[in-house]
Amino acid sequence: MNDIQNESKVFGWSNCSDQIKSLIFKILEHYKRILGDNLTGFYLHGSLAMGCFNPTSSDIDFLVTVQEKLTIEQKKGIIDFLLKHHGNPPGKGIEMSIILEESLKNLIYPTPFELHYSNDWYERYLLGMVNFLKQNYDEDLAAHFVMIKNRGICIFGKPIEDIFPDIPREIYVRSLLNDARLIYERSEKDPVYTVLNLCRILAFMENGKITSKKEAGEWALAELPKHFSSLVNAALCCYSSGKSDIQTDTDKFKSFLEYTKNEIEYFGV
């Protein structure tokens, strides 16, 4: 663990770079101009909110709340701005969703959203393949709500405790199970992300802990079978130092995937 701490290059909102803070406030000011009084909240979640943001490999995650549905012009104005700044953010870029306050008051799963942006959607927006009239739903939003309620940061608007409800465990578990399914499908593309996110899901399933990826890896070192320690420790070192490759054998990685899948299925019932 000392090696991890000594090599750590992760930050939180309180001590991140001026570049990141400037970008966040620039985005917020643009949203204010576009949305006006309809904008009711701007909330950080994910690694930047939980003190483990890596400028070379993390997303900037935030969620925005509004009172009324967005117009097509408002949606296009926000997306055009984000596309223009696509190459500016450090790490993996921006992931954000805009939701109606009504979707928090009357929660359904999957949750509807007004607008979403991430690297996965970048090409679709660029090529004009997104239908701004379509009502979309997101299985991940319930998990984001839980993270904001427990670890989020309000940058603008209504206090978190006034707007975000307590999410029923069964809905949060459904969201985590969907996340796990996607992680297993893409496991070989990003082993660091895979290992630490599966630890994060297990930490909640087994102990009810709401953790960052870094905290989940540290939990796993103490709680999971010791023969996985070298894999988890390697993932933590890569995550904290900004390195991209886990130096471990393929069989151990596959064994970890099988073990966590069985555990998640057992506790997720």
N, C-alpha and C positions, 0 to 999 in steps of 0.2 A: 504493500500500500504506500510505502514511503516513496517508491519510484514513481507511482502515479501522481502523488501530490507534488513531487519536485518538478515533474515535467508538465504539470497542468497548464493548459492555455485556454481555460474556460472561464466565462464571465457571466454575471447577471446584469439586470437592468441598472443597478446602482453603480457598477464599475465597468460597464461596457464602454467602447470607444465613442468619441464625439461623432464619428462618422455614422455609427448606428443610430445614436439618439437623434442626430440631425435628420436622418432619413425617416425615422418614425414620425417626428413632428412635421416633417414636410408632407408625408402621406396624410396625417391627421388634418392639416390645414387644407389640403385639397379636398378631402371628404367634407369638411365644413362648408367649403365654397359650393360644392356640388349638391349636398344634401340639406344645408341650412338647418332649420329647426327640427327637421325630421330625424337628424342624428341624435341619438340618446346615449350612446356609450361606445367607448373604444377600449378594448381589453387585451392585454398581452397574456399569452399562455405559452406552454412549451418550455424549451430550454432557457430562453432569455428571461422568463419569469421565475424560473427555478434555480438560477445560478449556475447553469452548466452549458452556456452557449459557447460553441466553438466557432470562431469566425471563418474557419476554413471548411466546415462540414455541417453546420446547423442551419435549420430554417429560421426565419423570423415569422413567428406565428402570432396572429391576432384575430380577434373576432369583433365585429361591429354590430350594434343593435340600432334598429330604427322603429318608428311608430307606424309608418304607413309604407305600402309597397312602393318600390322604386319604379320610375318611368324608364322606358327604353333609353331615352337620352341620358338619364343619370347613370344607368348601367354602362353605357358606352363611354361616357366621360371618365368614369372610374377605371375601366379596363384600359382605355387608351393611355391614361396616366401610368398605370402599372406596367404596361408593355414598354412604354418609353424608358422606364427605369429598371427594366428587367435585368440588365447587366450590372447594375450598380450595387445591389446588396451583396455583402460577403456571404460565403458559405453556399447553401443550396437555394438561396433566394427567399421569396415571400410566399407564405401560405395564409390565406385569409378567407373568411366567410362573412357575409352580411345576412342577418336574420331579423325577422319581425319580433318585437317584444311579445306579441301574441303567441308565438311559437314556444316561448319560455313559460308563459302562463298556462297554456293548454298543450302540454307536451305530448307529442306522438313520436313513434319510432317506426321507420327512419324519420328524421326531422326535416321539414321543408326549409329551404333557404332562398334568399333573394338573389345572391350573387356569390360566386366562388372564384378564387384565383390561386393557382399553384403552378409549379413547373410542369406537372402532368397536363395542365390545361393550356399552357403557353402556346403550343403549336396550333391547337384548335382555335384559340382566339385569333392568332396571327393569320390563319387561313380562312377566317370567317365562318367556321364550322359550328359555332355556338348559337343556338336558338334562344334569344333573349326573352321570348314570350313563354317558353316552356317552364312549368313548375318542376324544379328538381328537388331531390331528397338526398340526404347524406347520413349513412349509418354511423359515421365518425363523430358527428356533432354532439351526441350525448356524452361521449367521453371527453370532448373539449369542455362541455359545460361543467363536468365534474372537476376537471383540472382547474378551471377558472374559479369555481366556487371554493376550492381548497387551497390553490397556490397561485391564482392569477393576480394581475396588477391592473388596476383601473388607471388609464392614462387620461381619460376624459369621460365626463358624464356621470350617470347614476352609480352610486356605490354598488359593489358586487353583491353584497348581502341583500340589497333592496330589489334586485332584478333577477338574479339567478336562483332558481329553486333547488331544493335537495332532490337529486335524481334518484329514483328507486333503483335498488341494487340490480333487479332483474333487467332493467333497461341498460344500465352501465355494463353488465356482463354481456348482454347481447352485442353491444358496441365493441367490447374487447374481443369477443369471439370472432366478429367480422374482421377486426384488425389482425387477429392471429391468422386467419385464413389467408389474407393477402400477404402477410409476412412469409408464410410457408411457401406460397406460390413464387415469391421473388427472393427466396432465401440466399441463393448463390450470388445475386447481384450486389449485395451489400452485407457481408457477414457481420460487420460491427453493429450495424443497425439491427440486424436479425437477432443476434445474441442478446443485446441489451434491452431491446423491446420485448422479447419473450420473457426475460427476467422481470421486466416491469409488469407485464400481465400476470405472471406467476405470483409476484409479490402481493398483488391485490387479491388474486384468487385464494391464496393460502393464508394470508395474514391481514387482508383488508387495508394494505398500505397504499397510499397515493404517492408515487415516487417519480422522479426524473429517471432518465436512462442511467445516469451515473450512480444515483442512489440505489437503483434497482440492481446494478452490477455489484455494488458493495454489499447489498442484502444477500445476493446469490452466493457470494464468497463465504458468507457465514452460514447459510441455510441449505444450499444444494449439495448433492453428493460431491465429495472432495475431488473425485477424478475429473470433474468439470472445472475445477478452480483455475487451471492454467489457461483454458479457453476464455473464461470470463475475465480473468486478469489481463489477458492479451487484448481483449475487446475494450476494456477500460483504458488501458494504456494508449491504444489507438485513438479512442474517442477524446481523451483528455489532451493528447499531444498533437492531434491533427494528422497522424499517420493513417494510411488508408487500408493497409493489409494486415490481417491477423496471421501471425506466424504459428500455425497449428496444423495438425494432420487432419486429413479429410474424414477419416473414420470417426474421430472424436467429435467433429462438427455434426456429422450425420447422427451419431449417437445422442448428442445434445438435442437435436431437432426431434428425434423420436421420443426421448424422455419428456421434454417439455410438452409435446403434443398430447401425450397420454395424461400428464398431470393437468393440463388445461382442460381437456375433455372431462376429466374426473371431477374437478372442482367447479367447472362451469355448468354442470347439470342442474 
